[in-house]
Amino acid sequence: MPTSLRSLGQLTVRIAAVAAAALVAVSAQAATASWPMFRGNPGLTGVSQASLPARLKSGWTFKTGGPVKSSAAIVDGKVFIGSNDGHLYALNLDSGEKIWAFKTGGEVESSPLVLDNVVYVGSTDGSLYAINVSDGKQLWKYTTGDKILGSPNYLKTGNDTRVIIGGYDYKLHCLDAKTGKTNWVYETGNYINGSPAVFDGKTVFGGCDALLHVLSIADGTKIKEVEAGAYIAASVAIGDSKAYVGHYENAFLCIDLEKSTNLWTYRDRNFPYFSSPALTKDRVVFGGRDKRLHCLNRADGKVAWTFPTRGKVDSSPAIAGDKIVVGSDDGRLYMVDLANGKELWSCEIGPPVASSPAVVEGKVIVGADDGNVYAFVSDVKGGK
């Protein structure tokens, strides 16, 4: 090969390598600046790629007209969050200023999903709304038979994007993301309160029928059902083909989805679990109505530690690196060390915090029952 051609080929390889590295860097930066849905990702693992300092401080506060039980989605410098005043709000992440507000016909406890410049959110008016990110205008509305409290999830396969939502009409609905037209509807035996998890072309969700349902997203056919033993109000977290979830009869379960067997059960005191779990490689963390945050070893369900609060913990914890952030009905937001369960920082908001924290780089957004959305930012003096 002539020297000039060899040099050109080497240059092309170097350019391609630099471009690939730049793409990875951009993707990593986007991941730390984004929390696009309830629990952060389709597997509902509650883990952020961002990092948090050892201490936070109060940033901005935005007042709505009702309790904020919805959890925020954060994309492209905007915060999207619902309120029981019936609105979905778009706020500036840095300042908390309102960009737009969209009115539904009921309370918005559902947490929004932001996907391809569209926000999807449910309402207690029984409808799922698709709203334009830029101007807050409705793109379509899909009406179910009863209220929607859970959050939508999605599956994107090529040009086919599907949005999945459960409701109090006992049904799981699968819709075309662009048009809102139904692909299929699957009926269960009772309310669906939580959000459906998505993995490997399947969706997994629990319900008040005390079953864990596994469906094909392609056509809505039932793959399997697993007895949970009591009704499930929380959302399921998925890791390594295993489902992790707590239920109303005071137990937390790890279910092998391939074998349809319960690998282990954790029971402590006689209090239900409404909080959805967060998963790391070897730990599972969740709140309880026993006023504690629980951390277990994923492999065997043995207790790593418990962290006491002064109120029930329905808020679902978010994990960022070696830190956990969670709210409590005692009116505080806590930051806890993942390794040992020691409190690193807390802030007294006042009213109950049932909303689940959304975490991006150096920031935490959470709602509270006083109708406020709170932003907490890095405390430079206490940070590291």
Summary of the structure (lengths in Angstrom):
residues: 384
radius of gyration: 21.0
end to end distance: 53.7
largest distance: 78.1
contacts: 1449
relative contact order: 0.15
helix: 8%
strand: 44%
